């Protein structure tokens, strides 16, 4: 592996960000600086922290950034639930996005364990 771009979790996180931007386009305009902005920023934080941690020199620092990424992922999961409850997201869109976050969550958790054990 030569760069963070080769990591499947980074690649899947980028796809998640793109999908979240696409689905939040239909959120009410009054949410532009509320839920829309918050969920977009949280989703961007996931691949950003994976990439930033990759560039760190110590294993502990890398794990710290991966933990920040997983925390942002939990934030996105919560905001997706809120968007669904407010009927900003269709059930099918929510299910697809939520399942994508769960897959990334499992991958990140596994990757963190692998780095800790190495």
Order of alpha helices (4+ residues) and beta strands (2+ residues): alpha-alpha-alpha-alpha
